[in-house]
Amino acid sequence: MSKLLVVDDEQSICWGLSRLGTSIGHDVYTASSAEHALELARDTPPDLIVLDVRLPGMDGISAIERFRESVGNVPIIVMTAYGDLNTAIRAVRQGAFEYILKPFDLETVERAVKRALVGETNEVAGQQTQQHVGGIVGTSHALQQVFKQIALAATSEAAVLLCGESGTGKELAARAIHQFSDRAQRPFVAVNVASLSASLAESELFGHRQGSFTGADQDRQGLLVQADGGTLFLDEIADIPLPTQVKLLRALEHGEVTPVGANAPVKTDFRILSATHQDLLTMSKEGVFRHDLYFRLAAFRIEIPPLRERREDIEALAKYFLLAAAERGAPQLSLSEAAITELRQRPWYGNVRELRNVMEHAMIVARGGVIEPEHLPQPIAASQIMPATADSSLEESIAALISRWAKMRLEDSPAEAELQLELSQLVEPPLYKEALEKHRGQCAAAARRLGLHRTTLKKKLDDYGISDE
């Protein structure tokens, strides 16, 4: 039987976690402040501490070091409803065993408690930091999950693959990982692989020797060597040519590169981060991306959510862009409630990048004062941000994707698989979500547009767990 100390100023949290701890066979005692908890811990040393971040008096993160001095290396689970990147980084660097976001389900806490008490720790010693990473703004639950993953990635040397739509901030996340890592004082070398021509990609990445090809009039140090001691960030990694993929894989496995035209390899020690908006596993099945390179790059994978999945961050982001412009000398502007409402309702196919451009447009038109809806540019349509290919319509592209999916499922799935049902479950949820967004959550209007009865749509929304509020 272990002793659990729960520290939270919300009595309901203390009560719930006490019931949970007791139900799985532990003694639980609680405190509503860090100061009180430290007194209790000195008298009755706990085997595990569950600690809230926001407390009256001393905050939870600051209390971690005090607990370490008082009761030693006891596992500490940190809870917060107000997570941001700095909080996540501080918690991980102070050696927190786990970082749990409120609201949470008790099963999540129970799993963390059991892992902590059997010693499956992931503690990382280090100093807290107050560094700011510009552009990663928001308090949504989805973004807090990203903050947590960035914090964990920053304390390791593992290769990280950042996935997400264009404009979601993958490079900002990569820079944050580097900034909070042990390599922060060394170079951060960023390269957009899509900007490299197939003929020069190898030379740019690995370097070349003078005279190795036409135009090589002097030695060139490749980007992998420039990143020595630091971090290499390869954006749009899906666009790397196949022959270069082989050489990159060897460089990652052996820590050395051979420049074009050279006879001997050059040692280099870098941490690799990469990003893509494409499905690398599908590309691997199609033979255009090496599966062994994928697994080497994706030791730790972080999904950056699109802006439409974290609409509660839109206001904060918009105001951040206005403030950043004012700091550069632009007039200080504010947003009207009507403008904020309009921003929240847009689809944001271009994600944060599109929002930044919208705010720049609004600042020019408003010319000071308050930004109103009429100062905002027209929303960008999906066809503008995700155009069909030159030789096919969007509908034909969708049909081609479905055909590709069907071929893979018919080959890989068991004979009893219900592929029609699987396809419906893939296609219907995004269709219903877009219809609800278009009609501002009005189920009856969305049903009419879809050609469904309202009760039919309501049942399908319930089946898929989609809220019509």
N, C-alpha and C positions, 0 to 999 in steps of 0.2 A: 504494500500500500504506500503510495507516494503522497507528498504534501504539495498542493497547488495553491499559489497565491494569486488571486485575481485583483487587479487594480484598475478601477473604472469609477467615474463619478456618476454613472447612470445605474441606479439601483436595479433596473430591469435586466441590464447586462450581467451584473454581479449575481442576481438571482438565477438567471438562466444558465450561466456557466457553473454556478455552484451545483445546480441540479444535475448538469451534465457530468461534472467531475465525480460527484457522489455515485451516479448511476454506473460509472465504469470502474468503481472501486477505490476512489482516492479521497483523502481528506482535503477539504477546500476551505480556505479562509480568505476574506476580502478586505479591501481598503478603498476608500474614495479619493485618496490623494497619494502622491509619491512619498511625501514626508511620513504619513502614517504607515505606508507599506514598508518603508525602510526600518521603522521602529519594530514592526511585527517580524520582519525578516531577521533582525538581529536576535530576537527572542526565540523565534521558531524558524530556523533556516528552511526554506522551501526547496523542493526538488525541481520545480518548474514555476516560472512567473508568466502570467498572461497580463500584458500591460497596455493600457490605452495611451495614445500620443497626447491628446488634449486633456489636461488635468488642471484643477485649480492649484496655483502655486507652481512648483517645479513640473516641467513638461516631461512626458514619458521618455523621450529620446535622451534628454539630459540625465534622467534618473538611471539609465542603463549603466553608466560608468560607476555611479554610486552603489548600485547593487553588486557590481563586480568587486568593488572594494570590500563590501560588507559580507557577501555570501559566496564569493568566488565565481567560478565559471559555470553557473547554473543556466540552463537553456531558457531563453526569454522569447516569448511570442508577442509580437507587437501588433496592436489593432489600431485602425484609424478610419474615420469617415471623411477625412480631409487630406487624402494623400496627394502629394506632388513629388516631383523628381527629387528635390533636395531631401524631403522626409524619407523617401525610399532609400536614397544613397546613405543618409546618416544612419538609418536603422541597420542596414546591411553592414556598413563599415564599423558600427559599434558592436557588431557580433550578434545581432538578433538571429535567432534560429529560423523564424518565419515571420512574414509580413502579411497580415490578413486585412482585407478591406471590409468595412461596414457598408451596408448591412451584409451579414453572412449567415449561412445556415449552420446549424450545430454540427452537422456531419463534417464540414470543413474543419471546424475547430477540433472535433474529436480525432480526426486523422492526424492533425498537427500535434496534438497532445501525445498521442500514442507513439508517433515517430520520435518526438523529442525525448520521451522517457525511455526509449530503447537505444538512445544514443546516436540516431541517424542525423547528426548535426551537419549544418552547412555553414558553420561560423567562419567569418573572415575578419581577422584583426585589421585595424587601421584607424586613421584619424578622421573625424567628421569634417565635412567640407561645406562651405557656404557658397560655393561657386554657382553662378547662374548660367543657364544654357538658353540663349535667346531663341525665341520662336516656338518652343515647346510649351504651349499655354493651354490650360484647361483644368477642370476639376471633375470631369465626368468619370464614371466608374471604368469605362473602356480605356480612357487615357491613363488612369491610375494603374491599371493592369500593365500598361506599357512601361510606366515609370518603374514599377517593381521589376520587370524583366530587364530594363536597362541597368538598374542597380545591381542585379545579380550578374549580368554579363560583364559589367565593369570590373568586377572583382575576380574575374577569371581570365584565362588566356585562350579560351575556346574560340573557334571560328564562329561567327554569327552571320546568319542570313536574315536580312530585313525584307519582309514581304508586304506589299500593299500597292494600292493604285497610285498612279502618277499624281504628284502634288500633295501627298499625305504627310511628308516630312521625314522620309527615310534617311536622308543625309543628315538632318538635324539629330536624329536618334543615333546615328553612327558617330557623329562628333561628340555627343554626350557620353557615349560609351568610352571613347578615347579620353575625354576630358576628366572623367572620374576614375580612370584606370591608373595603374602604376607606370604606364608609358606616357602619361600626360605631358611630361616635359620634353618628349622626343617628337619627331615629325608626325604630322597627320597628312598623308598623301592621298588625295582624292582624284579619281579619274573616272570619267564617263566612258565606259567601254564602247558604247554605241557611236561615240564620236571618233573612234579610231578606225581607220581603213584596214581592211583585211590584210593588205600588203605590209602595213607599217605597225600593226598591233604588236607583233613579236619584238620589233626593235624598241617600241615605246616601253613595253613592260620589262623586257630583259636587257635592254641596251645593245650596243653593237661596237665593233672595233672599226677603226679607220680602214677604208678600202674594202669592207666586207660586201658592199653593194654600191651601185651607182648612186652618187650623192652623199655617201658616207665619208665626208672629207675630214672627219675627226672622230675620236672616241666619244661615245655617248653613254652616260650612266643611266640604266633603266630605272623605272619607277619602283621596282621591287627592292633595288639596292638603295634608292633614295629614302625608302621607308625603314631602313635598318634601325632597329631599336625602338621604332614607333609603330604606327598603325597604317595599313594600306586599306583604302576603301575603294572597292570596285563597284560602281553604280551600273545598272543595266547589265548585270553579269550574263544574262541570257544571250547577249549579242557577241560574246567572245567566240572567235572562229575555232572550229574543231581542232585544227593542228595546234593552235596556241593552248587549247585546253589541256592537251597532253603535257606540254611543257610546264604549265602552271601547276598541274597536279604534282609533277616531280619536284618543283621548287618548294611546294608546301610540305611534301613528305620528307625532303632531305635538307631543307634550309639553305639551299644554294641555287644559283642561276648560272647559266652559261650564255654570255652575250653572243649575239649573232657574229660569226666570224672568229670567235675566240676558241682556243683549244682547252682552256682550263676553267673550271667553275669558280664563281665568286660567292663566298659565304655571306648570308644576310639573315638577320633575325627580325622578323616583323610579325605583327598580329593582323590577321586578315578579317575584314568585315566586307560583306557584299550585299547588294540589294537588287530586287527585281519586282516588276509588276506582272511577270509572266509565270506560268505553271511549269517549273523546271522538271518535275517528275513526268508530266505529260510529254515534254520535249525530249526527255530521256527515253521514253518508250518509242518515240518517233525517230530516235537515232540522231538527233541534232544537238543533244547535250549529254555529256558523259555521266553515267550514273555514279561512277566512283568519285568524280569531281563533285557532284551534288552532295554526296554524303560527307565529303571532306569539308565542304563549305558550310553545311547546315548542321554542325554539331549542336548549335543552339539557334532556335528559330524564333523570331519576333514578328508578329503580325501587327501592322499599323492600321488601325481602323479608318475607314473613309469618314469624311466630315459628316455625312448624312447619318451616320450611326452614333454620333456624339454631338447632337444639335445643341445640347446645353452648354457647349464650349464656344459656340459661335459668337455670342455677345462679348465674352472675354477676349477672344482672338481679334475681333473687330476693333475693340478699344485698345488692345495692345498695338495694333498697326497704327492707329491714330496717335498714340503716345510716342511711338518710335519716330513717326514723321515729325512730331512737334520737337522732339529732342534733336532732330537734324535741322531745325530752323523753320519748319512749316507752321502755319497758324494752328492754334489749339482748337480742335473741333470736338463736338459731342454728337451723340446719336439720339434721335427722338425715339420714343417707344414704338411709334409706327414703323420706323426704319428697322428697329431691332426685330419686330414681328415679321417684317418682310424678309429679312435676312434668314431668319429661322425656318421660313417656309420654302426656301429655294432648294433645288435638288443637289447642287454643288458637285456636279460631275467632275469639275477640275479641282475639287477639294480645297485645302488651305491655300494653295497657290492662287486659285481662282478668287477666293475671298480677299486675299491681299490686293489683287488687281482691282477688284470691285471697290475697295476702300480708297485706293489711289485715284480711281476715276471720280468717286464721290467727293474727295477733297478738292479736286480741280473744279468741279461744277458748283459745289456749295460755297467755295471762296470764303470760308470762315463762318463761325456761328454753329448752327445745328444742322446736321445731315438729316434730310427727310427722304421718304421713299422715292420722290421724283428725282432726287440727285443720284440714284443708283442706276447703273446700266441695266439693260435688259438681261434676263437670265440666259445662260448658255445652254443650248439644247444638247441632248445626248448625242445627236448625230454630228454636232460640231466638235465635240471633244473626243468622241469615239467613232470616227467616220468609217463607213464601209470601205472595203478595198476597191481599187480602181476598176477592177473587172467584175465586181459582183455587188449586188445590193446587200443591205443589212439583213434582209430576210434570207437571202441565199447564204450569207455567212452563218446565220443561226442554224439553218438547215445543215450546213456542212459540219458544224460543231456537234449537232445531234447525231449525225451519221457517224462521226468519229467516236462519240461516246457509245453508240449502239454497237459498233464493231468491237470495242474493247470489252464491253459488258457481256456480249454474246460469246466472246472467247474465254473470259475469265470467270463468269458467274456460274453457279450450279444450275442444273436443268430446271429446278423447281422455282428459280427466281422469277418474280413478277416484274418484268422490266417496264411494262406500261405504268404500273403503279409507281415504280422508282422514278420514272421520268416525270410523272405528274407531280411528285413530291419535290422534284428539283425545280420545275418550271413555275408551279402555281404560287409559292410563297412570294417571290420577288414581284410577280404580276399584281398580286393582291396588295402588297405593301405600297407599290407605286400608285395604284388606284386610290388607296386610302390617303396617301400624301397629296395627291392631286385634288381630292375633294375634302381635304382638311379633316380627315377622320370621320366623315359622314358616311356611315355604312350603307344607307339606302341609296345615296347618290352614286357611290362607288359600285354598288350592285347593278344599278341601271346601266352604267357605262360598260360593265363587264358582260351584261346580258344574263345576269343571274337573279334569282329571287333573293330578297334580303335575308331570309332565314337560311337559305343555302349558303350564302357568303358567310353569314355569322357562324354557322357550324364549321365551315372550312377554316375560318380564322381561329376558332377555338381548337380545332384539331392540330393546327400548325403552331399554336401558342402565340399568335399575332394579336396584339392589342389594337382595338379600333378607337381608343381614346385619343 
